[in-house]
């Protein structure tokens, strides 16, 4: 049996909603019962007054004929089966009853109240001498001179009326209980439909926190709870994929580090053993060591750039540069490597400069990464074609290869960190992610188009740099201020600057 948690959703629903509903329903039931009861009593009074209307003629009598008229009306009274009418003389003695029988003990609190009332009428809703619930109304009679001559009182049993009132109250109570039952059952299922998915989400969150991403929340719901569960499932799937990509990245980086380190260690030992005996072998070994050290340095720099990107510290120092020179340098770096692999890199350098605002080193890093990927994924006999195109306000550098291409399902993920479409080729999987971030900081974009088995086209787009308008030359008619003519505020600023010189430091943005 699952206990209701204190301050849980079920408990809060009970205290904040259910108790309010109970209070509202009980209040409505009480008010409705009171209204029905008062309505029935008011109807009893109205009918009683109608039945006893014949005795209102006593209001036109005096002390001499009061009893005679009362007896006459009583004998002709037609509603003896409906109500009982009693008549009192001016001394307060009961001398007449339409039932023909005078009670041994007369209990008539309303009689005394009628004599004291300004309305000359009083009501009694209580029990008679026999303990029966009755409703009685006494009316005092005064003659034209204002002298009290007697009173008449009509009485009716409330047994049937109270039975009808009780029946209606019972129906109201049953209706209220029905509302409580329906609301409780519906509320139970409603709360359950919220609590159970939340428990599933909570359990799934704990599993995710512990590194288990293979779970799945199975909730069949089309509302916001269903959307939340779908989002959690999607998040778990993405985290699972990210975890696999991270592990692949660690494995790939470990391999990338181990390969040059192995070469450095092996050729270092070989060169050491060949000192003084084979200088040519020592030279070859040192060349390999330097080459692999450069490769290690590039990989470490790429990892540092990725770390800066993740922490938001990857910055660029832009200035007007010729982007053609940057692309040319990057292409030249891979020309010899491409020849060794049986590839051709074709880049026709435009004669005109194409200026953009950019960081030379960072942009060279972008194109090195793109050309490196093109060379890596292009087989022997293939071609890497680099072209530049100028359009309105921008320049496009296109790197097109005839390599293995990228599967259609991977094309949207190749710029994500750690992602590698082809895990058999060297690489860390973060180079293109860093390149994409650098391009964003240059207000540029990288587009990829690829067909598996045909090749890949990478397009880099830059906004062109516009030369600022040259300032108008100073007119020879303008007055040139001498040191003695300088504005006093300017002299004060210069004096303050000479006393407190400001040192300017240039940072690399890290």
C-alpha positions in Angstrom: 0.0 0.0 0.0 1.4 3.4 -1.1 1.2 6.1 1.6 0.2 9.6 0.7 3.3 11.8 1.2 3.0 14.8 3.3 3.0 17.9 1.1 2.8 15.6 -1.9 0.6 16.4 -4.9 -2.2 14.1 -3.6 -2.1 15.8 -0.2 -2.0 19.3 -1.7 -5.0 18.4 -3.9 -6.9 17.1 -0.9 -6.2 20.2 1.2 -6.3 22.9 -1.5 -9.1 21.5 -3.7 -11.1 18.7 -2.2 -11.7 20.4 1.2 -12.7 23.6 -0.6 -15.2 21.7 -2.7 -16.5 20.0 0.4 -16.9 23.3 2.2 -18.7 24.8 -0.9 -21.0 21.8 -1.3 -21.8 21.6 2.5 -22.5 25.4 2.5 -24.8 25.1 -0.5 -26.6 22.1 1.0 -27.2 23.9 4.3 -28.5 27.0 2.5 -30.6 25.0 0.2 -32.1 23.0 3.1 -32.8 26.2 5.0 -34.4 27.7 2.0 -36.6 24.7 1.4 -37.6 24.5 5.1 -38.5 28.2 5.2 -40.4 27.9 1.9 -42.5 25.0 3.3 -43.2 26.9 6.6 -44.1 30.1 4.6 -46.5 28.0 2.6 -48.0 26.6 5.8 -48.5 30.1 7.1 -50.1 31.3 3.9 -52.5 28.4 3.7 -53.4 28.7 7.4 -54.2 32.4 6.9 -56.3 31.5 4.0 -58.2 28.8 5.9 -58.8 31.1 8.9 -59.9 34.0 6.8 -63.5 33.6 8.0 -62.5 34.5 11.5 -61.1 37.9 10.4 -64.7 39.1 10.7 -64.1 39.2 14.5 -62.0 42.3 13.9 -65.3 44.2 13.3 -67.0 43.1 16.6 -67.0 44.6 20.1 -67.0 43.3 23.6 -70.8 42.7 23.5 -71.0 40.5 20.4 -67.5 39.1 20.1 -68.4 35.6 21.6 -71.7 35.4 19.6 -70.0 36.1 16.3 -67.1 33.7 17.2 -69.6 30.8 17.9 -71.4 31.6 14.7 -68.3 31.6 12.5 -67.0 28.4 14.2 -70.2 26.5 13.4 -70.0 27.5 9.8 -66.2 26.9 9.5 -65.5 24.6 6.5 -61.8 23.8 7.1 -62.0 21.9 10.4 -60.0 19.1 8.8 -57.2 21.4 7.8 -56.7 23.6 10.8 -57.9 24.1 14.3 -59.1 27.6 15.3 -59.2 28.7 19.0 -60.9 31.8 20.3 -59.9 33.7 23.5 -62.1 36.2 25.4 -60.8 39.5 26.6 -59.7 37.9 29.9 -57.5 35.5 28.0 -59.7 32.4 28.6 -60.0 29.9 25.8 -63.7 29.4 25.3 -64.0 28.0 21.8 -62.3 25.5 19.5 -63.4 24.4 16.1 -62.6 20.8 17.1 -65.3 21.0 19.8 -62.8 20.0 22.5 -60.9 22.4 24.7 -57.4 21.3 25.7 -56.9 20.6 29.4 -53.6 22.5 29.3 -53.3 25.4 26.9 -49.8 26.1 25.7 -50.0 29.3 23.6 -46.8 31.4 23.9 -47.9 33.3 20.8 -51.0 34.6 22.5 -49.0 36.7 25.0 -46.7 37.8 22.2 -49.6 39.0 20.1 -50.9 41.2 22.9 -47.5 42.9 23.2 -46.8 43.1 19.4 -47.4 46.2 17.5 -48.6 44.1 14.6 -51.2 42.4 16.9 -50.0 39.1 15.5 -47.6 36.5 16.8 -46.3 33.1 15.5 -45.4 29.9 17.4 -43.4 27.1 15.8 -43.0 24.5 18.4 -44.7 21.7 20.3 -48.2 21.5 21.8 -49.1 20.0 25.2 -49.0 16.5 23.6 -45.5 17.0 22.3 -46.6 17.3 18.6 -44.9 19.8 16.4 -47.3 22.5 15.4 -47.4 25.9 13.7 -49.8 28.5 15.3 -50.6 32.1 14.6 -52.5 34.3 17.1 -54.3 37.5 16.1 -55.5 40.0 18.8 -58.8 41.8 18.2 -59.5 45.3 19.2 -62.8 47.3 18.7 -63.0 50.7 17.0 -62.2 52.5 20.3 -59.0 50.4 20.6 -60.3 48.3 23.5 -59.1 44.7 23.5 -62.1 42.3 23.0 -60.4 38.9 22.4 -58.2 36.9 20.1 -58.4 34.0 17.7 -55.6 31.5 17.0 -55.3 29.0 14.2 -53.2 25.8 14.6 -51.9 23.2 12.2 -49.8 20.1 12.6 -46.3 20.2 11.0 -46.0 16.4 10.9 -46.6 16.1 7.2 -44.6 19.3 6.4 -41.6 18.2 8.5 -41.7 14.8 6.8 -41.6 16.5 3.4 -38.8 18.9 4.6 -36.8 15.9 5.9 -37.3 14.0 2.6 -35.9 17.0 0.7 -33.0 17.4 3.1 -32.2 13.7 2.7 -32.2 14.1 -1.1 -29.9 17.1 -0.8 -27.5 15.1 1.5 -27.6 12.1 -1.0 -26.9 14.5 -3.8 -24.0 16.1 -1.9 -22.6 12.6 -1.1 -22.9 11.7 -4.8 -21.0 14.9 -5.7 -18.3 14.0 -3.1 -18.0 10.5 -4.5 -17.8 11.5 -8.1 -15.3 14.2 -7.4 -13.2 11.9 -5.2 -13.1 9.2 -7.8 -12.4 11.6 -10.7 -9.9 13.4 -8.5 -8.2 10.2 -7.6 -7.8 9.2 -11.3 -6.7 12.7 -12.2 -4.1 12.9 -9.4 -3.0 9.4 -10.3 -2.6 10.4 -13.9 -0.2 13.2 -12.8 1.6 11.4 -9.9 2.4 8.2 -11.7 4.1 9.9 -14.7 6.0 12.2 -12.3 7.2 9.1 -10.4 8.3 7.6 -13.7 10.1 10.9 -14.6 11.7 11.0 -11.1 12.9 7.4 -11.4 14.2 8.1 -14.9 16.0 11.2 -13.7 17.8 9.2 -11.0 18.9 6.7 -13.6 20.1 9.4 -15.8 22.0 11.0 -12.9 23.7 7.6 -12.3 24.7 7.4 -16.0 22.0 5.0 -17.2 20.6 6.4 -20.4 18.9 3.3 -21.8 15.6 3.6 -19.9 12.3 4.7 -21.4 9.2 6.2 -19.8 6.1 4.4 -21.1 3.3 6.8 -20.6 0.4 6.9 -23.1 -0.7 10.5 -22.8 -1.2 13.3 -25.3 -1.3 16.2 -22.8 1.5 18.2 -21.2 2.5 15.2 -19.0 3.0 13.2 -22.2 5.0 15.9 -23.8 7.2 16.0 -20.6 7.7 12.2 -20.8 8.6 12.4 -24.5 11.0 15.2 -23.7 12.7 13.1 -21.0 12.9 10.1 -23.3 14.4 12.3 -26.1 16.8 13.8 -23.6 17.8 10.3 -22.4 18.4 9.2 -26.0 20.5 12.3 -26.8 22.5 11.8 -23.6 23.0 8.2 -24.5 24.2 9.2 -28.0 26.4 11.9 -26.5 27.9 9.4 -24.1 28.7 7.1 -26.9 30.2 10.0 -28.9 32.2 11.1 -25.9 33.6 7.5 -25.4 34.4 7.4 -29.1 36.0 10.8 -28.8 38.2 9.6 -25.9 39.2 6.5 -27.8 39.9 8.5 -31.0 42.0 11.1 -29.1 43.8 8.4 -27.3 44.7 6.8 -30.6 45.6 10.2 -32.1 48.0 10.8 -29.2 49.4 7.3 -29.0 50.3 7.1 -32.7 52.7 10.1 -32.9 54.0 9.3 -29.4 54.9 5.8 -30.5 56.6 7.2 -33.6 58.5 9.8 -31.6 59.6 7.2 -29.0 60.6 4.6 -31.7 62.5 7.0 -33.9 64.0 8.7 -30.9 65.5 5.5 -29.7 66.6 4.6 -33.2 68.3 8.0 -33.6 70.0 7.7 -30.2 71.4 4.2 -31.1 72.6 5.5 -34.5 74.5 8.5 -33.2 78.0 8.5 -34.7 77.3 5.5 -36.9 74.6 6.4 -39.3 74.0 10.2 -39.5 71.5 9.8 -42.4 69.3 7.6 -40.2 69.6 10.0 -37.3 68.5 12.8 -39.6 65.5 10.8 -40.8 64.6 10.0 -37.2 64.8 13.7 -36.2 62.6 14.7 -39.1 59.9 12.1 -38.0 60.2 13.3 -34.4 59.7 17.0 -35.4 56.9 16.1 -37.8 55.0 14.0 -35.2 55.7 16.7 -32.5 54.1 19.2 -34.8 51.1 16.9 -35.2 50.8 16.5 -31.4 51.0 20.3 -31.0 48.2 20.8 -33.5 46.0 18.2 -31.8 46.6 19.8 -28.3 45.8 23.2 -29.7 42.6 21.9 -31.2 41.7 20.4 -27.8 42.5 23.8 -26.1 40.3 25.6 -28.7 37.5 23.1 -28.0 37.8 23.8 -24.2 37.7 27.6 -24.9 34.6 27.1 -27.1 32.9 25.1 -24.3 33.6 27.7 -21.7 32.8 30.7 -24.0 36.4 31.9 -24.1 37.1 31.3 -27.7 37.7 34.8 -29.1 38.9 36.3 -32.3 40.9 39.5 -33.0 39.5 40.8 -36.3 41.0 43.2 -38.8 40.8 43.7 -42.5 42.5 40.8 -44.2 42.8 39.3 -47.7 40.9 36.0 -47.3 42.4 34.7 -50.6 45.9 34.6 -48.9 44.5 32.7 -45.9 43.0 30.0 -48.2 46.1 29.9 -50.3 48.3 29.2 -47.3 46.0 26.4 -46.1 45.9 24.8 -49.5 49.7 25.0 -49.9 50.1 23.2 -46.6 48.4 20.1 -48.0 49.7 20.1 -51.6 52.7 17.8 -50.9 50.6 15.5 -48.7 48.0 15.2 -51.4 50.6 14.3 -54.0 52.0 11.6 -51.7 48.4 10.1 -51.4 47.9 10.4 -55.2 45.4 13.3 -54.9 45.2 16.6 -56.6 44.4 19.9 -54.9 43.3 22.6 -57.4 43.1 26.2 -56.3 43.3 29.1 -58.7 44.2 32.2 -56.7 42.2 35.2 -57.8 44.2 38.3 -58.9 42.1 40.7 -57.0 42.1 40.9 -53.2 38.9 39.9 -51.4 38.9 41.6 -48.0 36.9 40.5 -45.0 37.1 41.3 -41.3 38.8 38.4 -39.7 41.4 36.7 -37.5 44.1 35.3 -39.8 45.2 32.5 -37.5 41.6 31.4 -36.6 40.4 31.5 -40.3 43.5 29.5 -41.4 42.5 27.0 -38.7 39.1 26.8 -40.3 40.3 26.1 -43.8 43.0 23.7 -42.6 40.3 21.7 -41.0 38.1 21.7 -44.0 40.9 20.8 -46.5 42.3 18.2 -44.1 38.9 16.5 -44.0 38.7 16.6 -47.8 42.1 15.0 -48.2 41.4 12.4 -45.5 38.2 11.2 -47.0 39.3 11.3 -50.7 40.8 8.1 -52.1 43.8 7.9 -54.5 43.2 9.5 -57.8 40.6 11.9 -56.4 40.4 15.7 -56.7 40.0 18.5 -54.1 38.8 21.7 -55.9 38.9 25.0 -54.1 37.1 28.0 -55.6 36.1 31.5 -54.6 33.0 33.4 -55.7 31.9 36.9 -54.9 28.3 37.9 -54.6 26.5 41.0 -53.4 28.0 41.8 -50.0 29.7 38.4 -49.4 32.3 36.0 -50.6 31.9 32.2 -50.9 34.9 29.8 -50.6 33.9 26.3 -51.8 35.9 23.2 -51.1 34.7 20.3 -53.1 36.1 16.8 -53.0 35.4 13.5 -54.8 35.7 11.5 -51.6 33.5 8.8 -49.9 30.8 11.4 -49.0 28.6 11.5 -45.9 25.5 9.4 -45.3 22.3 11.3 -45.5 21.4 10.5 -41.9 24.7 12.0 -40.7 24.8 15.2 -42.7 23.0 17.2 -40.0 25.3 16.1 -37.2 28.8 16.4 -38.7 29.2 19.9 -37.1 28.3 18.6 -33.6 31.1 18.0 -31.1 32.5 14.5 -30.9 30.6 13.3 -34.0 32.4 11.2 -36.6 30.5 9.8 -39.5 33.4 7.5 -40.5 35.2 6.1 -37.4 37.8 4.3 -39.4 39.6 7.5 -40.4 41.8 9.5 -38.1 40.5 12.6 -36.3 39.1 13.7 -33.0 35.6 14.7 -34.1 35.8 18.3 -32.8 37.6 20.1 -35.6 34.5 21.0 -37.5 32.7 22.0 -34.4 35.5 24.5 -33.5 35.5 25.7 -37.1 31.8 26.3 -37.0 32.1 28.3 -33.8 34.9 30.4 -35.3 32.8 31.2 -38.4 29.9 32.3 -36.1 32.2 34.7 -34.4 33.1 36.1 -37.9 29.4 36.5 -38.8 29.9 33.7 -41.3 28.4 30.3 -42.0 29.5 26.8 -43.1 27.2 24.8 -45.3 27.7 21.1 -46.2 26.3 19.2 -49.1 27.3 15.6 -49.6 26.3 12.5 -51.6 27.6 9.2 -50.3 30.1 7.6 -52.7 30.2 10.8 -54.8 31.8 13.5 -52.6 31.3 16.4 -50.3 31.0 20.2 -50.9 31.8 22.6 -48.0 30.8 26.2 -48.6 32.2 29.0 -46.3 30.4 32.3 -46.6 31.8 35.7 -45.3 30.4 39.2 -45.4 32.7 41.4 -47.4 34.7 44.2 -45.7 33.7 47.7 -46.8 36.3 50.4 -46.6 35.2 53.3 -44.4 34.7 56.7 -46.1 37.8 58.9 -46.0 37.6 62.0 -43.8 37.4 65.3 -45.5 40.8 67.2 -45.4 41.1 70.0 -42.9 40.6 73.5 -44.5 43.6 75.7 -44.6 41.4 78.5 -43.2 40.9 76.6 -39.9 42.8 78.1 -36.9 45.7 75.9 -35.6 45.9 76.2 -31.8 49.4 76.7 -30.3 50.3 75.3 -26.9 49.6 78.6 -25.4 46.2 78.8 -27.1 45.0 75.3 -26.0 41.6 75.0 -24.2 42.2 75.0 -20.4 40.3 71.7 -20.0 42.6 70.1 -22.6 45.7 71.3 -20.8 44.4 69.9 -17.5 43.7 66.5 -19.1 47.2 66.4 -20.7 48.9 67.4 -17.4 46.9 64.6 -15.6 47.9 62.1 -18.2 51.6 63.0 -17.9 51.4 62.5 -14.1 49.5 59.2 -14.4 50.4 57.4 -17.6 48.1 54.5 -18.6 49.7 51.2 -19.5 48.0 49.3 -22.3 48.1 45.5 -22.3 47.1 43.4 -25.3 45.5 40.1 -24.3 44.7 37.0 -26.4 41.1 36.8 -25.0 41.7 33.7 -22.9 
